[in-house]
Amino acid sequence: MLQFIIETFVYFSLLFILYYGYHIFWGQHENPDHKLQKKDEIAKENLFELPQKDSKKILDELNSPKIRRQLIEKEKEKEEEEDSIEEDGDENPEQGDEEMTSKENIEPEVDPYIQEQELEWLRERNLQKQQAKNNNEYNEEENL
């Protein structure tokens, strides 16, 4: 009976050693991206540690009405250039030049939907500034 207990203990311990030894020593070599995965995890953790002020400034700059208008104007200019190239092939060159000068004199139209978005964005921004001022005033009053 004692021999049976010793044999089972030895067999289970060998299985345990083989199983965990394989995963500890050879398991990492199977996956060459093991170190890269750890670096990716660390990078993801660091991503959330970015200061909020910097990210807010970047988002504000990207969402600013000025940049939106510039992007929209660039898209419209590209479309106009494509249209003018197509028109120049069909019409006389003199007529195309006259149309270009008349288009330059006209102010670019802004989409009303974009104007509404810009107004909403400005209202939100002004509201945030006002809240920040109110918080600063409240904090100053508490300090006094």
Backbone as a printed PyTorch tensor [residue, N CA C, xyz], in Angstrom:
tensor([[[  0.8220,  -1.1860,   0.0000],
         [  0.0000,   0.0000,   0.0000],
         [  0.8700,   1.2560,   0.0000]],

        [[  1.9170,   1.2540,   0.7710],
         [  2.8170,   2.3920,   0.8380],
         [  3.4990,   2.6140,  -0.5100]],

        [[  3.8350,   1.5130,  -1.1680],
         [  4.4670,   1.6060,  -2.4800],
         [  3.5100,   2.2580,  -3.4800]],

        [[  2.2440,   1.9460,  -3.4370],
         [  1.2460,   2.5210,  -4.3350],
         [  1.1240,   4.0360,  -4.1130]],

        [[  1.1270,   4.4570,  -2.8760],
         [  1.0260,   5.8850,  -2.5530],
         [  2.2580,   6.6230,  -3.0540]],

        [[  3.4240,   6.0330,  -2.8690],
         [  4.6690,   6.6680,  -3.3260],
         [  4.6860,   6.7600,  -4.8440]],

        [[  4.2830,   5.6960,  -5.5430],
         [  4.2660,   5.7110,  -7.0050],
         [  3.2940,   6.7700,  -7.5400]],

        [[  2.1140,   6.8640,  -6.9760],
         [  1.1550,   7.8790,  -7.4440],
         [  1.6800,   9.2820,  -7.1730]],

        [[  2.3100,   9.4760,  -6.0310],
         [  2.8850,  10.7810,  -5.7250],
         [  3.9660,  11.1380,  -6.7430]],

        [[  4.8310,  10.1740,  -7.0720],
         [  5.9060,  10.4070,  -8.0380],
         [  5.3250,  10.7130,  -9.4160]],

        [[  4.3320,   9.9470,  -9.8510],
         [  3.7350,  10.1730, -11.1680],
         [  3.0740,  11.5560, -11.2540]],

        [[  2.3210,  11.9200, -10.2350],
         [  1.6580,  13.2290, -10.2620],
         [  2.6630,  14.3700, -10.1920]],

        [[  3.7310,  14.1810,  -9.4240],
         [  4.7410,  15.2310,  -9.3460],
         [  5.4650,  15.3680, -10.6860]],

        [[  5.7320,  14.2470, -11.3740],
         [  6.3450,  14.3220, -12.7030],
         [  5.4160,  15.0200, -13.6950]],

        [[  4.1450,  14.6800, -13.6500],
         [  3.1860,  15.3570, -14.5280],
         [  3.1420,  16.8550, -14.2370]],

        [[  3.1420,  17.1940, -12.9720],
         [  3.1230,  18.5980, -12.5670],
         [  4.3570,  19.3260, -13.0940]],

        [[  5.5280,  18.7150, -12.9120],
         [  6.7840,  19.3210, -13.3580],
         [  6.8080,  19.4520, -14.8750]],

        [[  6.3900,  18.4220, -15.5830],
         [  6.3760,  18.4840, -17.0430],
         [  5.4040,  19.5460, -17.5560]],

        [[  4.2240,  19.5800, -16.9670],
         [  3.2110,  20.5270, -17.4280],
         [  3.6640,  21.9740, -17.2240]],

        [[  4.0440,  22.3280, -16.0010],
         [  4.4450,  23.6990, -15.7280],
         [  5.8290,  24.0150, -16.2870]],

        [[  6.7080,  23.0240, -16.3500],
         [  8.0150,  23.2370, -16.9580],
         [  7.8900,  23.5710, -18.4290]],

        [[  6.9990,  22.8860, -19.0950],
         [  6.7710,  23.1660, -20.5140],
         [  6.2930,  24.6000, -20.6970]],

        [[  5.3320,  25.0090, -19.8920],
         [  4.7870,  26.3590, -20.0460],
         [  5.7770,  27.4320, -19.6230]],

        [[  6.5860,  27.1370, -18.6370],
         [  7.5380,  28.1390, -18.1640],
         [  8.7120,  28.2770, -19.1280]],

        [[  9.3010,  27.1550, -19.5380],
         [ 10.5160,  27.2230, -20.3360],
         [ 10.2570,  27.2190, -21.8380]],

        [[  9.4290,  26.3060, -22.3090],
         [  9.2460,  26.1860, -23.7510],
         [  8.0240,  26.9390, -24.2630]],

        [[  7.1120,  27.2360, -23.4030],
         [  5.8970,  27.9220, -23.8420],
         [  6.1750,  29.3140, -24.3720]],

        [[  7.1270,  30.0230, -23.7890],
         [  7.4410,  31.3720, -24.2470],
         [  8.1400,  31.3460, -25.5970]],

        [[  8.8880,  30.3040, -25.8800],
         [  9.6030,  30.2360, -27.1540],
         [  8.6660,  29.9350, -28.3120]],

        [[  7.5220,  29.3440, -28.0010],
         [  6.5540,  29.0900, -29.0610],
         [  6.0030,  30.3920, -29.6100]],

        [[  5.8290,  31.3810, -28.7660],
         [  5.2370,  32.6480, -29.1580],
         [  6.3360,  33.7110, -29.2150]],

        [[  6.8810,  34.0030, -30.4080],
         [  7.9620,  34.9860, -30.4920],
         [  7.4950,  36.4060, -30.1910]],

        [[  6.1830,  36.6530, -30.2650],
         [  5.6640,  37.9870, -29.9950],
         [  5.3620,  38.1990, -28.5200]],

        [[  5.8390,  37.2960, -27.6740],
         [  5.5360,  37.3750, -26.2450],
         [  6.0110,  38.7070, -25.6610]],

        [[  7.2380,  39.1030, -26.0010],
         [  7.7740,  40.3560, -25.4830],
         [  7.0310,  41.5420, -26.0850]],

        [[  6.6690,  41.4340, -27.3690],
         [  5.9360,  42.5220, -28.0100],
         [  4.5620,  42.7040, -27.3800]],

        [[  3.9290,  41.6100, -27.0020],
         [  2.6240,  41.7060, -26.3570],
         [  2.7360,  42.4380, -25.0250]],

        [[  3.7870,  42.1520, -24.2860],
         [  3.9750,  42.8420, -23.0100],
         [  4.1940,  44.3310, -23.2430]],

        [[  4.9910,  44.6690, -24.2710],
         [  5.2270,  46.0770, -24.5730],
         [  3.9350,  46.7650, -24.9980]],

        [[  3.0990,  46.0710, -25.7790],
         [  1.8160,  46.6390, -26.1860],
         [  0.9250,  46.8920, -24.9800]],

        [[  0.9180,  45.9620, -24.0330],
         [  0.1070,  46.1430, -22.8280],
         [  0.5890,  47.3430, -22.0260]],

        [[  1.9040,  47.4880, -21.9180],
         [  2.4590,  48.6300, -21.1890],
         [  2.1120,  49.9260, -21.9060]],

        [[  2.1940,  49.9140, -23.2360],
         [  1.8600,  51.1080, -24.0060],
         [  0.3910,  51.4750, -23.8310]],

        [[ -0.4860,  50.4750, -23.8050],
         [ -1.9140,  50.7550, -23.6090],
         [ -2.1600,  51.3520, -22.2310]],

        [[ -1.4640,  50.8440, -21.2230],
         [ -1.6200,  51.3950, -19.8790],
         [ -1.1370,  52.8350, -19.8320]],

        [[ -0.0230,  53.1210, -20.4950],
         [  0.5160,  54.4770, -20.5010],
         [ -0.3600,  55.4230, -21.3000]],

        [[ -1.1020,  54.8960, -22.2490],
         [ -1.9650,  55.7290, -23.0770],
         [ -3.0240,  56.4140, -22.2300]],

        [[ -3.5270,  55.6980, -21.2320],
         [ -4.5750,  56.2600, -20.3980],
         [ -4.0220,  57.2280, -19.3540]],

        [[ -2.7150,  57.2720, -19.2170],
         [ -2.1080,  58.1560, -18.2340],
         [ -1.7430,  59.5120, -18.8170]],

        [[ -2.1260,  59.7790, -20.0720],
         [ -1.8300,  61.0720, -20.6690],
         [ -2.5600,  62.1700, -19.9010]],

        [[ -1.9460,  63.3220, -19.7710],
         [ -2.6350,  64.4090, -19.0790],
         [ -3.8800,  64.8310, -19.8500]],

        [[ -4.9300,  65.0930, -19.1220],
         [ -6.1890,  65.4300, -19.7670],
         [ -6.1410,  66.8080, -20.4090]],

        [[ -5.3880,  67.7170, -19.8470],
         [ -5.3300,  69.0640, -20.4100],
         [ -4.7610,  69.0330, -21.8180]],

        [[ -3.6830,  68.2820, -22.0200],
         [ -3.0800,  68.2140, -23.3410],
         [ -4.0280,  67.5900, -24.3430]],

        [[ -4.6970,  66.5180, -23.9600],
         [ -5.6150,  65.8700, -24.8870],
         [ -6.7960,  66.7800, -25.1910]],

        [[ -7.2700,  67.5380, -24.1940],
         [ -8.3740,  68.4700, -24.4450],
         [ -7.9420,  69.5790, -25.3950]],

        [[ -6.7240,  70.0820, -25.2100],
         [ -6.2360,  71.1280, -26.1060],
         [ -6.1520,  70.6160, -27.5350]],

        [[ -5.6500,  69.4060, -27.6930],
         [ -5.5270,  68.8260, -29.0310],
         [ -6.8940,  68.6490, -29.6550]],

        [[ -7.8490,  68.1200, -28.8860],
         [ -9.2000,  67.9380, -29.4130],
         [ -9.8460,  69.2720, -29.7410]],

        [[ -9.6440,  70.2820, -28.9030],
         [-10.1970,  71.6030, -29.1830],
         [ -9.6240,  72.1710, -30.4710]],

        [[ -8.3150,  71.9840, -30.6600],
         [ -7.6980,  72.4840, -31.8810],
         [ -8.2360,  71.7630, -33.1080]],

        [[ -8.4100,  70.4530, -33.0060],
         [ -8.9120,  69.6980, -34.1510],
         [-10.3770,  70.0010, -34.4350]],

        [[-11.1490,  70.2760, -33.4010],
         [-12.5720,  70.5290, -33.5720],
         [-12.8980,  72.0080, -33.7260]],

        [[-11.9000,  72.8480, -33.7850],
         [-12.1690,  74.2760, -33.8550],
         [-12.8400,  74.6250, -35.1840]],

        [[-13.7140,  75.6260, -35.1610],
         [-14.4210,  76.0300, -36.3780],
         [-13.4700,  76.4950, -37.4710]],

        [[-12.3710,  77.1150, -37.0720],
         [-11.4220,  77.6180, -38.0620],
         [-10.8520,  76.4690, -38.8990]],

        [[-10.4470,  75.4010, -38.2370],
         [ -9.8770,  74.2570, -38.9520],
         [-10.9490,  73.5610, -39.7710]],

        [[-12.1610,  73.4800, -39.2350],
         [-13.2520,  72.8750, -40.0030],
         [-13.4930,  73.6420, -41.2900]],

        [[-13.5290,  74.9620, -41.1690],
         [-13.7440,  75.7800, -42.3710],
         [-12.6240,  75.5730, -43.3810]],

        [[-11.3920,  75.5210, -42.8810],
         [-10.2600,  75.3240, -43.7880],
         [-10.3780,  73.9970, -44.5250]],

        [[-10.7500,  72.9450, -43.8250],
         [-10.8970,  71.6400, -44.4660],
         [-12.0220,  71.6570, -45.4900]],

        [[-13.1280,  72.2900, -45.1330],
         [-14.2610,  72.3640, -46.0630],
         [-13.8900,  73.1800, -47.2870]],

        [[-13.1810,  74.2940, -47.0760],
         [-12.7590,  75.1200, -48.2030],
         [-11.8050,  74.3520, -49.1180]],

        [[-10.9030,  73.5790, -48.5390],
         [ -9.9850,  72.7830, -49.3600],
         [-10.7470,  71.7610, -50.1940]],

        [[-11.7430,  71.1170, -49.5810],
         [-12.5420,  70.1450, -50.3250],
         [-13.3030,  70.8220, -51.4580]],

        [[-13.8670,  71.9950, -51.1760],
         [-14.6030,  72.7220, -52.2160],
         [-13.6680,  73.1560, -53.3370]],

        [[-12.4580,  73.6070, -52.9760],
         [-11.4900,  74.0090, -53.9900],
         [-11.1190,  72.8290, -54.8840]],

        [[-10.9350,  71.6610, -54.2840],
         [-10.6210,  70.4750, -55.0830],
         [-11.7610,  70.1470, -56.0330]],

        [[-12.9940,  70.2270, -55.5240],
         [-14.1490,  69.9520, -56.3760],
         [-14.2460,  70.9740, -57.4970]],

        [[-14.0060,  72.2550, -57.1780],
         [-14.0540,  73.2980, -58.1980],
         [-12.9700,  73.0810, -59.2470]],

        [[-11.7810,  72.6860, -58.8080],
         [-10.7020,  72.4220, -59.7560],
         [-11.0690,  71.2670, -60.6850]],

        [[-11.6500,  70.2130, -60.1230],
         [-12.0660,  69.0850, -60.9500],
         [-13.1510,  69.5080, -61.9300]],

        [[-14.0960,  70.3120, -61.4550],
         [-15.1600,  70.7980, -62.3330],
         [-14.5990,  71.7090, -63.4150]],

        [[-13.6600,  72.5840, -63.0410],
         [-13.0990,  73.5050, -64.0240],
         [-12.2670,  72.7470, -65.0620]],

        [[-11.5980,  71.6840, -64.6450],
         [-10.8320,  70.8820, -65.6050],
         [-11.7790,  70.2290, -66.5980]],

        [[-12.8960,  69.7100, -66.1060],
         [-13.8750,  69.0950, -66.9950],
         [-14.5010,  70.1350, -67.9100]],

        [[-14.7920,  71.3370, -67.3890],
         [-15.4100,  72.3890, -68.1860],
         [-14.4310,  72.9560, -69.2010]],

        [[-13.1610,  73.0950, -68.8460],
         [-12.1700,  73.6650, -69.7540],
         [-12.0090,  72.8230, -71.0080]],

        [[-12.1730,  71.5560, -70.9070],
         [-12.0550,  70.6970, -72.0760],
         [-13.2010,  70.9070, -73.0490]],

        [[-14.3880,  71.2740, -72.5730],
         [-15.5600,  71.4460, -73.4230],
         [-15.7230,  72.8740, -73.9200]],

        [[-15.3020,  73.8740, -73.1600],
         [-15.5590,  75.2660, -73.4980],
         [-14.2930,  75.9500, -73.9910]],

        [[-14.4810,  77.2190, -74.4340],
         [-13.3450,  78.0400, -74.8320],
         [-12.5530,  78.4300, -73.5910]],

        [[-11.2420,  78.5990, -73.7100],
         [-10.4440,  78.9650, -72.5460],
         [-10.8130,  80.3480, -71.9970]],

        [[-11.2480,  81.2760, -72.8690],
         [-11.5830,  82.6180, -72.4050],
         [-12.7960,  82.5880, -71.4850]],

        [[-13.7810,  81.7840, -71.8200],
         [-14.9790,  81.7050, -70.9950],
         [-14.6430,  81.1020, -69.6270]],

        [[-13.7730,  80.1490, -69.5970],
         [-13.3780,  79.5310, -68.3340],
         [-12.6890,  80.5330, -67.4250]],

        [[-11.8330,  81.4330, -68.0010],
         [-11.1540,  82.4360, -67.1950],
         [-12.1360,  83.4310, -66.6000]],

        [[-13.1450,  83.8190, -67.3970],
         [-14.1400,  84.7600, -66.8940],
         [-14.9150,  84.1510, -65.7290]],

        [[-15.2240,  82.8720, -65.8440],
         [-15.9510,  82.2150, -64.7660],
         [-15.1000,  82.1490, -63.5030]],

        [[-13.8220,  81.9190, -63.6610],
         [-12.9450,  81.8370, -62.4990],
         [-12.8600,  83.1890, -61.7930]],

        [[-12.7590,  84.2910, -62.5660],
         [-12.6760,  85.6020, -61.9280],
         [-13.9800,  85.9350, -61.2170]],

        [[-15.1050,  85.5250, -61.7910],
         [-16.3770,  85.8100, -61.1310],
         [-16.5180,  84.9510, -59.8640]],

        [[-16.0000,  83.7410, -59.8790],
         [-16.0760,  82.8830, -58.6980],
         [-15.1830,  83.4070, -57.5820]],

        [[-14.0520,  84.0020, -57.9400],
         [-13.1460,  84.5270, -56.9330],
         [-13.7550,  85.7050, -56.1870]],

        [[-14.5740,  86.5050, -56.8870],
         [-15.1820,  87.6740, -56.2670],
         [-16.2940,  87.2930, -55.2920]],

        [[-16.9050,  86.1380, -55.4860],
         [-17.9890,  85.7020, -54.6180],
         [-17.3870,  85.0860, -53.3590]],

        [[-17.9500,  85.4570, -52.2000],
         [-17.4740,  84.8860, -50.9460],
         [-17.9160,  83.4320, -50.8530]],

        [[-17.0880,  82.5810, -50.2750],
         [-17.4710,  81.1670, -50.1820],
         [-18.6760,  80.9940, -49.2530]],

        [[-19.6030,  80.1430, -49.6750],
         [-20.7900,  79.8790, -48.8750],
         [-20.4560,  78.8060, -47.8350]],

        [[-21.0300,  78.9780, -46.6690],
         [-20.8150,  78.0150, -45.5980],
         [-22.1090,  77.2500, -45.4020]],

        [[-21.9750,  75.9630, -45.2870],
         [-23.1350,  75.0990, -45.1000],
         [-23.8400,  75.4620, -43.7910]],

        [[-25.1720,  75.6330, -43.8130],
         [-25.8780,  76.0110, -42.5810],
         [-25.7350,  74.9690, -41.4700]],

        [[-25.6550,  73.7090, -41.8390],
         [-25.4770,  72.6610, -40.8310],
         [-24.1440,  72.8390, -40.1080]],

        [[-23.1190,  73.1890, -40.8690],
         [-21.7960,  73.3980, -40.2780],
         [-21.8170,  74.6310, -39.3850]],

        [[-22.5370,  75.6700, -39.8230],
         [-22.6500,  76.8630, -38.9910],
         [-23.3210,  76.5320, -37.6590]],

        [[-24.3680,  75.7130, -37.7060],
         [-25.0510,  75.3220, -36.4750],
         [-24.1080,  74.5540, -35.5510]],

        [[-23.3230,  73.6470, -36.1400],
         [-22.3730,  72.8810, -35.3240],
         [-21.3330,  73.7990, -34.6920]],

        [[-20.8600,  74.7720, -35.4720],
         [-19.8720,  75.7060, -34.9410],
         [-20.4660,  76.5320, -33.8030]],

        [[-21.7200,  76.9730, -33.9800],
         [-22.3730,  77.7430, -32.9290],
         [-22.5480,  76.9120, -31.6620]],

        [[-22.9600,  75.6580, -31.8220],
         [-23.1100,  74.7780, -30.6610],
         [-21.7720,  74.5760, -29.9640]],

        [[-20.7340,  74.3880, -30.7730],
         [-19.4040,  74.1820, -30.2080],
         [-18.9520,  75.4270, -29.4410]],

        [[-19.2040,  76.6120, -30.0210],
         [-18.8220,  77.8540, -29.3520],
         [-19.6190,  78.0510, -28.0600]],

        [[-20.9140,  77.7110, -28.0870],
         [-21.7300,  77.8280, -26.8790],
         [-21.1990,  76.9130, -25.7810]],

        [[-20.8860,  75.6680, -26.1510],
         [-20.3500,  74.7310, -25.1620],
         [-19.0280,  75.2290, -24.5900]],

        [[-18.1920,  75.7530, -25.4650],
         [-16.8900,  76.2400, -25.0290],
         [-17.0530,  77.4430, -24.0960]],

        [[-17.9540,  78.3640, -24.4630],
         [-18.1940,  79.5210, -23.6050],
         [-18.7790,  79.0940, -22.2640]],

        [[-19.6660,  78.1020, -22.2900],
         [-20.2470,  77.5910, -21.0510],
         [-19.1640,  76.9800, -20.1590]],

        [[-18.2490,  76.2250, -20.7640],
         [-17.1530,  75.6340, -19.9940],
         [-16.2550,  76.7180, -19.3940]],

        [[-15.9810,  77.7610, -20.1840],
         [-15.1560,  78.8530, -19.6720],
         [-15.8530,  79.5500, -18.5090]],

        [[-17.1610,  79.7770, -18.6620],
         [-17.9200,  80.4340, -17.6070],
         [-17.9190,  79.5890, -16.3330]],

        [[-18.0940,  78.2730, -16.5000],
         [-18.0740,  77.3950, -15.3370],
         [-16.7090,  77.4090, -14.6600]],

        [[-15.6580,  77.4430, -15.4670],
         [-14.3070,  77.4950, -14.9020],
         [-14.1020,  78.7980, -14.1310]],

        [[-14.5930,  79.9150, -14.6890],
         [-14.4780,  81.1940, -13.9890],
         [-15.2530,  81.1580, -12.6790]],

        [[-16.4690,  80.6100, -12.7350],
         [-17.2760,  80.5210, -11.5170],
         [-16.5880,  79.6630, -10.4610]],

        [[-15.9890,  78.5550, -10.8890],
         [-15.2670,  77.6920,  -9.9510],
         [-14.0800,  78.4210,  -9.3380]],

        [[-13.3610,  79.1880, -10.1700],
         [-12.2130,  79.9410,  -9.6590],
         [-12.6610,  80.9940,  -8.6540]],

        [[-13.7620,  81.7040,  -8.9620],
         [-14.2730,  82.7140,  -8.0420],
         [-14.7210,  82.0650,  -6.7370]],

        [[-15.3900,  80.9320,  -6.8400],
         [-15.8600,  80.2260,  -5.6460],
         [-14.6780,  79.7820,  -4.7840]],

        [[-13.6310,  79.2640,  -5.4480],
         [-12.4390,  78.8280,  -4.7120],
         [-11.7420,  80.0130,  -4.0440]],

        [[-11.7050,  81.1590,  -4.7290],
         [-11.0850,  82.3440,  -4.1420],
         [-11.8680,  82.8160,  -2.9200]],

        [[-13.2120,  82.7670,  -3.0130],
         [-14.0350,  83.1750,  -1.8800],
         [-13.8160,  82.2430,  -0.6900]],

        [[-13.6790,  80.9500,  -0.9560],
         [-13.4390,  80.0030,   0.1300],
         [-12.0830,  80.2420,   0.7820]],

        [[-11.0970,  80.5900,  -0.0290],
         [ -9.7590,  80.8270,   0.5090],
         [ -9.7150,  82.0770,   1.3810]],

        [[-10.5690,  83.0530,   1.0940],
         [-10.5820,  84.2800,   1.8980],
         [-11.2900,  84.0070,   3.1840]]])
